[in-house]
Amino acid sequence: MTHTGSGDTPSHTTAHESAAPMIEARSGPLVDVRVVDLTRALAGPYATMILADMGADVIKVEAPGGDGIRRIGPHTEVDDDHHFGGYFASSNRNKRAIVLDLKNSAEDRETLLRLTDAADLVIENNRAGVLEGFGLSYEIMAERNPRLVYGAIRGFGDPRFGEGPYTNWPAFDIVAQSMGGLVSHTGTSDGTRVASGPSVGDLYPATMMVVGVLGALHHAQATGQGQFVDVAMMDSVTALCESMVWRYGYTGEIQAPQGTEHASLSPFETYGCLDGEIAIAAPVPAHWAALCQAMGTPKIIDDDKFRSARRRVVNRRELFAIISEWTGQLTRAQVIDAIGGEVPCGPVNNAEDLSTDPHVKARGVLVAVDHTGSDRKVITPNTPLRFSETPSGIWRGAPMVDEHRAEILAELAEIEADR
């Protein structure tokens, strides 16, 4: 591996030229699944995006004016119309869109119920009670369509599964990260706490929702019985922080921020190079020996301070200094040339690095996607799911407000006529 990091390639405005193309049409293992998407912001749309990437027909239902995140940037330098920015585009690809005024229109509320009658899944991420206030509860939908699987992502869960003091509180990513425990042990080794860069307080609950509704869908297809699937953002983040929880349960330790260190393994962190940072993880004896050989310090293996995995953890600061002295004289590419393939390692990549990485290109990790109003394509991460028999992926960009009303309603009429 000879990837050298940032600065090797053209600017972001041409990054799409080296990204994978979109696939030609909707495909994947869920092509026979219809989803009514009542979500907004990030957690809900990301869940339905995963389903859409796997081929599901996702119908995004928006209030008049559309999902509020349509108005959030950034926009490309050639997009003068600003129909939506990168935030909306990223998590709403592969979907169709229709506007229904559920608050003020009885006709639109009935249209939604007709859509859910013909659906396999409904997913929403409103605060508890919002849809009930419109006369659109899960119970009403399930009475009309008993096989319906209904998923709800809420900050603190749905009261059907236990009503706590926070049930009716609003929540965003930073709140879920903080209350779920993640922020308490993420940060620098001097104790400064930070939130995760990626919005894991939204994205992990979304991923768990996909797992849940697919499990419920399997049950519904076998029995004809749908069900309600409840995922709380706070609960999900706490599940993600499993090591923090079990460590406290075993020892009473309240885990503090450790930077890029690992509480139980060493070497297992990032080290400075001449042109950035590199991650090296060599707690396994064979990897540790290979690293010592590459550094030109084979005798360190016999040093009592580093003789065992446990001793390397106890003396991690001294070991960090030794490894840093070696990496600090080299570029990331030189370190990789020395130990890549033998010792687990890799550069700390930024977005530019990823857009030029040969492995990313070979795997089609980034996709060039059409963007309404922009003369050039934009790049977005591809689905990480690969299927040998039912290929999936990105086949179109995010929809305009109400873009597919006519075709959705026409299809619905056909479905009802065939019953």
RODO-2510 file (C-alpha; in nm, 4 decimals, decimal comma):
residues 419
     n   res          X          Y          Z
     1     m     0,0000     0,0000     0,0000
     2     t     0,1464     0,3340    -0,1027
     3     h    -0,1413     0,5741    -0,0417
     4     t     0,0155     0,9017     0,0646
     5     g    -0,2829     1,1007     0,1818
     6     s    -0,4033     1,4483     0,1094
     7     g    -0,2805     1,6629    -0,1722
     8     d    -0,2435     1,3861    -0,4323
     9     t    -0,5610     1,4656    -0,6223
    10     p    -0,7816     1,7233    -0,7769
    11     s    -1,0125     1,9394    -0,5688
    12     h    -1,3513     1,8369    -0,4323
    13     t    -1,5190     1,9774    -0,7443
    14     t    -1,3797     1,6921    -0,9533
    15     a    -1,3805     1,4166    -0,6895
    16     h    -1,6884     1,2632    -0,8503
    17     e    -1,4832     1,1755    -1,1572
    18     s    -1,3012     0,8999    -0,9673
    19     a    -1,6052     0,7787    -0,7712
    20     a    -1,8230     0,4822    -0,8677
    21     p    -2,1264     0,5468    -1,0882
    22     m    -2,4832     0,5020    -0,9715
    23     i    -2,6491     0,1708    -1,0550
    24     e    -2,9027     0,1765    -1,3361
    25     a    -3,2239     0,0910    -1,1504
    26     r    -3,3688     0,0053    -0,8118
    27     s    -3,2508    -0,3376    -0,7046
    28     g    -3,1605    -0,5365    -0,3969
    29     p    -3,3060    -0,7928    -0,1568
    30     l    -3,5955    -0,5629    -0,0567
    31     v    -3,7364    -0,4792    -0,4007
    32     d    -4,0716    -0,6288    -0,3002
    33     v    -4,0977    -0,4163     0,0148
    34     r    -4,2889    -0,0890     0,0280
    35     v    -4,2068     0,1651     0,2997
    36     v    -4,4073     0,4700     0,4010
    37     d    -4,1485     0,7129     0,5341
    38     l    -4,2879     0,9674     0,7815
    39     t    -3,9453     1,0707     0,9050
    40     r    -3,7529     1,3948     0,9094
    41     a    -3,4155     1,5350     1,0182
    42     l    -3,1523     1,2551     1,0313
    43     a    -3,2253     0,9471     1,2446
    44     g    -3,5440     0,8468     1,0640
    45     p    -3,4346     0,9377     0,7096
    46     y    -3,1081     0,7475     0,7569
    47     a    -3,3007     0,4342     0,8551
    48     t    -3,5266     0,4539     0,5513
    49     m    -3,2227     0,5344     0,3341
    50     i    -3,0651     0,2025     0,4351
    51     l    -3,3857     0,0242     0,3345
    52     a    -3,3985     0,2164     0,0061
    53     d    -3,0365     0,1285    -0,0676
    54     m    -3,1370    -0,2378    -0,0340
    55     g    -3,4046    -0,1888    -0,2974
    56     a    -3,7143    -0,1032    -0,0941
    57     d    -3,9647     0,1351    -0,2519
    58     v    -3,9520     0,4186     0,0004
    59     i    -4,2228     0,6838    -0,0241
    60     k    -4,1180     0,9925     0,1708
    61     v    -4,4224     1,1771     0,3047
    62     e    -4,3522     1,5410     0,3846
    63     a    -4,5545     1,8288     0,5245
    64     p    -4,6141     2,1304     0,2991
    65     g    -4,2782     2,2954     0,2420
    66     g    -4,0941     1,9681     0,2874
    67     d    -3,8575     1,8292     0,5466
    68     g    -3,6908     2,1197     0,7256
    69     i    -3,3406     1,9916     0,6560
    70     r    -3,3948     2,0572     0,2850
    71     r    -3,3045     2,4178     0,3634
    72     i    -2,9728     2,3364     0,5309
    73     g    -2,6526     2,3609     0,3258
    74     p    -2,3957     2,3182     0,2036
    75     h    -2,4704     2,3612    -0,1655
    76     t    -2,2357     2,3096    -0,4580
    77     e    -2,0791     2,6115    -0,6226
    78     v    -2,2907     2,5538    -0,9363
    79     d    -2,6244     2,5032    -0,7596
    80     d    -2,8158     2,8290    -0,7915
    81     d    -3,1598     2,6830    -0,7160
    82     h    -3,0885     2,5425    -0,3680
    83     h    -3,3784     2,2955    -0,3714
    84     f    -3,1906     2,1064    -0,1026
    85     g    -2,8376     2,0813     0,0306
    86     g    -2,5959     1,8061     0,1132
    87     y    -2,7585     1,7264     0,4484
    88     f    -3,0901     1,6312     0,2889
    89     a    -2,9353     1,4748    -0,0208
    90     s    -2,7182     1,2366     0,1792
    91     s    -2,9954     1,0571     0,3690
    92     n    -3,2829     1,0825     0,1204
    93     r    -3,1396     0,9279    -0,1937
    94     n    -3,3290     0,6473    -0,3678
    95     k    -3,6665     0,7748    -0,2375
    96     r    -3,9849     0,9067    -0,3918
    97     a    -4,1634     1,2066    -0,2405
    98     i    -4,5201     1,3216    -0,1836
    99     v    -4,6585     1,6077     0,0244
   100     l    -4,9519     1,5391     0,2577
   101     d    -5,0903     1,7975     0,4982
   102     l    -5,1727     1,5645     0,7849
   103     k    -5,2398     1,8478     1,0256
   104     n    -5,5045     2,0322     0,8261
   105     s    -5,6436     1,7998     0,5577
   106     a    -5,8794     1,5095     0,6274
   107     e    -5,8368     1,4044     0,2643
   108     d    -5,4593     1,3842     0,3026
   109     r    -5,4932     1,1878     0,6264
   110     e    -5,7095     0,9368     0,4429
   111     t    -5,4530     0,9231     0,1615
   112     l    -5,1870     0,8349     0,4163
   113     l    -5,4005     0,5522     0,5538
   114     r    -5,4509     0,4240     0,1999
   115     l    -5,0728     0,4289     0,1540
   116     t    -5,0173     0,2376     0,4779
   117     d    -5,2858    -0,0129     0,3744
   118     a    -5,0620    -0,1013     0,0786
   119     a    -4,7317    -0,0874     0,2700
   120     d    -4,5137    -0,3395     0,4464
   121     l    -4,3381    -0,0902     0,6733
   122     v    -4,4091     0,2498     0,8240
   123     i    -4,1270     0,4384     0,9943
   124     e    -4,1549     0,7687     1,1798
   125     n    -3,9469     0,9675     1,4262
   126     n    -4,1899     1,2194     1,5674
   127     r    -4,2279     1,2868     1,9361
   128     a    -4,4646     1,0470     2,1085
   129     g    -4,8309     1,1315     2,0439
   130     v    -4,7866     1,3525     1,7364
   131     l    -4,9472     1,1144     1,4865
   132     e    -5,2043     1,0035     1,7423
   133     g    -5,3126     1,3670     1,7570
   134     f    -5,3929     1,3492     1,3861
   135     g    -5,5955     1,0293     1,4279
   136     l    -5,3134     0,8304     1,2671
   137     s    -5,1985     0,5995     1,5439
   138     y    -5,0280     0,2657     1,4950
   139     e    -5,3403     0,0939     1,6249
   140     i    -5,5586     0,2527     1,3561
   141     m    -5,3122     0,1583     1,0824
   142     a    -5,2708    -0,1972     1,2172
   143     e    -5,6464    -0,2519     1,2337
   144     r    -5,6674    -0,1735     0,8627
   145     n    -5,3469    -0,3608     0,7738
   146     p    -5,2710    -0,6328     1,0331
   147     r    -4,9430    -0,7333     0,8664
   148     l    -4,8016    -0,3809     0,8913
   149     v    -4,4675    -0,3350     1,0674
   150     y    -4,4490     0,0064     1,2310
   151     g    -4,1165     0,1492     1,3492
   152     a    -4,0740     0,4558     1,5697
   153     i    -3,7437     0,6225     1,6591
   154     r    -3,7807     0,8620     1,9487
   155     g    -3,5321     1,0323     2,1763
   156     f    -3,6393     0,8332     2,4799
   157     g    -3,8679     0,5665     2,3405
   158     d    -4,2390     0,5155     2,2993
   159     p    -4,4632     0,5066     2,6088
   160     r    -4,6107     0,1770     2,4891
   161     f    -4,2880     0,0152     2,6113
   162     g    -4,2457     0,2020     2,9366
   163     e    -4,3019     0,5671     3,0147
   164     g    -4,0100     0,7352     3,1879
   165     p    -3,9497     1,0926     3,2996
   166     y    -3,7957     1,1859     2,9636
   167     t    -4,0505     1,0178     2,7348
   168     n    -4,1964     1,3427     2,6053
   169     w    -3,8697     1,5325     2,5847
   170     p    -3,7355     1,6350     2,2423
   171     a    -3,3882     1,5087     2,1568
   172     f    -3,1125     1,5599     1,9043
   173     d    -2,7878     1,3769     1,8364
   174     i    -2,5782     1,5633     2,0943
   175     v    -2,8410     1,4998     2,3634
   176     a    -2,8526     1,1267     2,2850
   177     q    -2,4727     1,1034     2,2795
   178     s    -2,4499     1,2793     2,6136
   179     m    -2,7334     1,1096     2,8009
   180     g    -2,6537     0,7663     2,6578
   181     g    -2,2990     0,7808     2,7955
   182     l    -2,0823     0,8285     2,4869
   183     v    -1,9587     1,1817     2,5588
   184     s    -1,8537     1,0867     2,9120
   185     h    -1,5659     0,8726     2,7857
   186     t    -1,4884     1,0267     2,4476
   187     g    -1,2235     1,2955     2,4376
   188     t    -0,8610     1,3729     2,5061
   189     s    -0,6475     1,1992     2,7638
   190     d    -0,6340     1,5189     2,9712
   191     g    -1,0031     1,4766     3,0435
   192     t    -1,1560     1,7102     2,7856
   193     r    -1,4822     1,5528     2,6697
   194     v    -1,6108     1,5779     2,3141
   195     a    -1,9003     1,4417     2,1149
   196     s    -1,8348     1,1974     1,8333
   197     g    -1,7768     1,3689     1,4994
   198     p    -2,0285     1,1515     1,3113
   199     s    -2,3844     1,1918     1,4420
   200     v    -2,3910     0,8502     1,6055
   201     g    -2,6747     0,9596     1,8359
   202     d    -2,8866     0,9576     1,5197
   203     l    -2,7132     0,7057     1,2972
   204     y    -2,6822     0,4150     1,5388
   205     p    -3,0507     0,4251     1,6446
   206     a    -3,1347     0,4396     1,2740
   207     t    -2,9264     0,1309     1,2072
   208     m    -3,0856    -0,0512     1,5009
   209     m    -3,4287     0,0412     1,3651
   210     v    -3,3421    -0,1257     1,0350
   211     v    -3,2379    -0,4413     1,2200
   212     g    -3,5607    -0,4318     1,4190
   213     v    -3,8050    -0,3779     1,1347
   214     l    -3,6399    -0,6430     0,9191
   215     g    -3,6772    -0,8902     1,2065
   216     a    -4,0413    -0,7902     1,2459
   217     l    -4,0945    -0,8104     0,8700
   218     h    -3,9624    -1,1671     0,8709
   219     h    -4,2174    -1,2515     1,1419
   220     a    -4,4975    -1,0752     0,9533
   221     q    -4,4240    -1,2603     0,6312
   222     a    -4,4311    -1,5918     0,8176
   223     t    -4,7432    -1,5264     1,0265
   224     g    -4,9321    -1,2344     0,8719
   225     q    -4,8939    -1,0462     1,1999
   226     g    -4,7256    -0,7075     1,2075
   227     q    -4,6041    -0,5261     1,5155
   228     f    -4,4721    -0,2034     1,6642
   229     v    -4,0921    -0,1650     1,6794
   230     d    -3,9653     0,0902     1,9315
   231     v    -3,6095     0,2291     1,9242
   232     a    -3,4935     0,5036     2,1601
   233     m    -3,1928     0,7153     2,0734
   234     m    -3,0698     0,7186     2,4326
   235     d    -3,1116     0,3409     2,4689
   236     s    -2,9206     0,2809     2,1470
   237     v    -2,6255     0,4974     2,2455
   238     t    -2,6074     0,3209     2,5820
   239     a    -2,5961    -0,0131     2,3975
   240     l    -2,3155     0,1273     2,1820
   241     c    -2,1232     0,2152     2,4994
   242     e    -2,1209    -0,1473     2,6131
   243     s    -1,7591    -0,1494     2,7323
   244     m    -1,8171     0,1508     2,9547
   245     v    -2,1144    -0,0229     3,1149
   246     w    -1,9610    -0,3645     3,1715
   247     r    -1,6361    -0,2115     3,2952
   248     y    -1,8316    -0,0290     3,5646
   249     g    -2,0264    -0,3458     3,6447
   250     y    -1,7089    -0,5518     3,6842
   251     t    -1,4819    -0,3040     3,8625
   252     g    -1,6745     0,0072     3,9615
   253     e    -1,4509     0,2109     3,7299
   254     i    -1,6096     0,5152     3,5657
   255     q    -1,4283     0,5256     3,2348
   256     a    -1,2659     0,8595     3,1539
   257     p    -1,1676     0,9957     2,8120
   258     q    -0,8474     0,8349     2,6847
   259     g    -0,7850     1,0025     2,3530
   260     t    -0,7112     0,7326     2,0971
   261     e    -0,5884     0,4863     2,3579
   262     h    -0,7608     0,1577     2,4380
   263     a    -0,8213     0,0812     2,8031
   264     s    -0,7048    -0,2803     2,7758
   265     l    -0,4713    -0,2967     2,4740
   266     s    -0,1352    -0,1473     2,3764
   267     p     0,0014    -0,0458     2,1359
   268     f    -0,3441     0,0489     2,0084
   269     e    -0,3720     0,4174     1,9165
   270     t    -0,2624     0,6862     1,6707
   271     y     0,0919     0,8154     1,6292
   272     g     0,2277     1,1287     1,4644
   273     c     0,4102     1,1172     1,1308
   274     l     0,5756     1,3858     0,9223
   275     d     0,2533     1,4368     0,7226
   276     g    -0,0246     1,3461     0,9610
   277     e    -0,1190     1,0591     1,1896
   278     i    -0,1360     0,6838     1,1582
   279     a    -0,3174     0,4199     1,3606
   280     i    -0,1165     0,1188     1,4770
   281     a    -0,2709    -0,1722     1,6671
   282     a    -0,0258    -0,4440     1,7689
   283     p    -0,1394    -0,6058     2,0943
   284     v    -0,1116    -0,9583     1,9499
   285     p     0,2343    -1,1177     2,0031
   286     a     0,3022    -1,1782     1,6329
   287     h     0,2061    -0,8212     1,5427
   288     w     0,4059    -0,6826     1,8324
   289     a     0,7147    -0,8745     1,7221
   290     a     0,6767    -0,7565     1,3624
   291     l     0,6427    -0,3957     1,4745
   292     c     0,9568    -0,4173     1,6893
   293     q     1,1509    -0,5684     1,4012
   294     a     1,0363    -0,2928     1,1638
   295     m     1,1315    -0,0227     1,4133
   296     g     1,4788    -0,1761     1,4432
   297     t     1,4316    -0,2464     1,8122
   298     p     1,3947    -0,6271     1,8350
   299     k     1,5522    -0,6290     2,1843
   300     i     1,2528    -0,4405     2,3209
   301     i     1,0619    -0,7699     2,3121
   302     d     1,2754    -0,8948     2,5978
   303     d     1,2360    -0,5779     2,8023
   304     d     1,0467    -0,6693     3,1177
   305     k     0,8357    -0,3539     3,0884
   306     f     0,6933    -0,4728     2,7555
   307     r     0,7249    -0,8510     2,7869
   308     s     0,3485    -0,9195     2,8103
   309     a     0,0328    -0,7595     2,6798
   310     r    -0,0568    -0,6531     3,0320
   311     r     0,2862    -0,4961     3,0918
   312     r     0,2579    -0,3029     2,7671
   313     v    -0,0714    -0,1562     2,8888
   314     v     0,0772    -0,0621     3,2275
   315     n     0,3754     0,1073     3,0582
   316     r     0,1836     0,2428     2,7624
   317     r     0,3171     0,6012     2,7966
   318     e     0,6784     0,4904     2,7649
   319     l     0,5849     0,2614     2,4787
   320     f     0,3957     0,5422     2,3086
   321     a     0,7062     0,7589     2,3215
   322     i     0,9204     0,4855     2,1630
   323     i     0,6785     0,4234     1,8757
   324     s     0,6177     0,7973     1,8255
   325     e     0,9906     0,8598     1,7948
   326     w     0,9983     0,6090     1,5088
   327     t     0,6835     0,7259     1,3260
   328     g     0,7724     1,0914     1,3764
   329     q     1,0699     1,0560     1,1420
   330     l     0,8618     0,9008     0,8636
   331     t     0,5688     0,9844     0,6414
   332     r     0,2520     0,7817     0,6708
   333     a     0,3359     0,6074     0,3435
   334     q     0,6787     0,5093     0,4748
   335     v     0,5299     0,3589     0,7907
   336     i     0,2806     0,1662     0,5802
   337     d     0,5579     0,0439     0,3504
   338     a     0,7409    -0,0837     0,6592
   339     i     0,4568    -0,2639     0,8372
   340     g     0,1480    -0,2609     0,6156
   341     g     0,0010    -0,6069     0,5676
   342     e     0,1907    -0,7455     0,8667
   343     v     0,0846    -0,5141     1,1480
   344     p    -0,2690    -0,3688     1,1616
   345     c    -0,2217    -0,0049     1,0653
   346     g    -0,3614     0,2721     0,8513
   347     p    -0,3523     0,6480     0,7994
   348     v    -0,5938     0,8816     0,9743
   349     n    -0,7867     0,9739     0,6614
   350     n    -0,9896     1,2866     0,5995
   351     a    -1,2500     1,3283     0,3254
   352     e    -0,9915     1,4226     0,0635
   353     d    -0,7798     1,1206     0,1531
   354     l    -1,0807     0,8925     0,1137
   355     s    -1,1695     1,0418    -0,2245
   356     t    -0,8253     0,9429    -0,3587
   357     d    -0,7638     0,6149    -0,1769
   358     p    -0,7139     0,3300    -0,4287
   359     h    -0,8907     0,0793    -0,2030
   360     v    -1,1927     0,3088    -0,1755
   361     k    -1,2002     0,3315    -0,5543
   362     a    -1,1609    -0,0438    -0,6035
   363     r    -1,4474    -0,1164    -0,3651
   364     g    -1,6770     0,1574    -0,4938
   365     v    -1,7033     0,3049    -0,1447
   366     l    -1,7915     0,6500    -0,2808
   367     v    -2,0569     0,7103    -0,5461
   368     a    -2,1066     1,0021    -0,7834
   369     v    -2,4720     1,1019    -0,7483
   370     d    -2,6918     1,3341    -0,9527
   371     h    -2,7990     1,6468    -0,7644
   372     t    -3,0983     1,8512    -0,8759
   373     g    -2,9915     2,2049    -0,9660
   374     s    -2,6219     2,1200    -0,9909
   375     d    -2,4344     2,0808    -1,3178
   376     r    -2,1929     1,8373    -1,1593
   377     k    -2,2383     1,5221    -0,9579
   378     v    -2,1632     1,5060    -0,5875
   379     i    -2,0064     1,2207    -0,3932
   380     t    -2,1671     1,0287    -0,1113
   381     p    -2,0777     0,7086     0,0728
   382     n    -2,2150     0,3977    -0,0934
   383     t    -2,4074     0,1397     0,1021
   384     p    -2,1513    -0,0840     0,2765
   385     l    -2,3795    -0,3845     0,2178
   386     r    -2,2787    -0,6166    -0,0656
   387     f    -2,5086    -0,8959    -0,1883
   388     s    -2,3943    -1,1659    -0,4304
   389     e    -2,7396    -1,2408    -0,5735
   390     t    -2,9336    -0,9170    -0,5214
   391     p    -2,6969    -0,6257    -0,5882
   392     s    -2,7996    -0,2999    -0,4235
   393     g    -2,6815     0,0567    -0,4235
   394     i    -2,7616     0,4144    -0,5147
   395     w    -2,9689     0,4550    -0,8276
   396     r    -3,0934     0,8112    -0,7994
   397     g    -3,0477     1,1233    -0,5926
   398     a    -3,2836     1,2771    -0,3408
   399     p    -3,6295     1,3868    -0,4594
   400     m    -3,7761     1,7329    -0,5011
   401     v    -4,0675     1,8334    -0,2789
   402     d    -4,3786     1,6417    -0,3939
   403     e    -4,1907     1,5210    -0,7029
   404     h    -4,3648     1,1847    -0,7328
   405     r    -4,7215     1,2689    -0,6284
   406     a    -4,8831     1,1740    -0,9574
   407     e    -4,7110     0,8380    -0,9978
   408     i    -4,7557     0,7416    -0,6307
   409     l    -5,1285     0,8134    -0,6357
   410     a    -5,1687     0,6377    -0,9708
   411     e    -4,9943     0,3272    -0,8376
   412     l    -5,2076     0,3360    -0,5240
   413     a    -5,5251     0,3435    -0,7335
   414     e    -5,4013     0,0428    -0,9316
   415     i    -5,3241    -0,1521    -0,6130
   416     e    -5,6691    -0,0785    -0,4738
   417     a    -5,8355    -0,1751    -0,8016
   418     d    -5,6604    -0,5129    -0,7991
   419     r    -5,7826    -0,6062    -0,4513
***
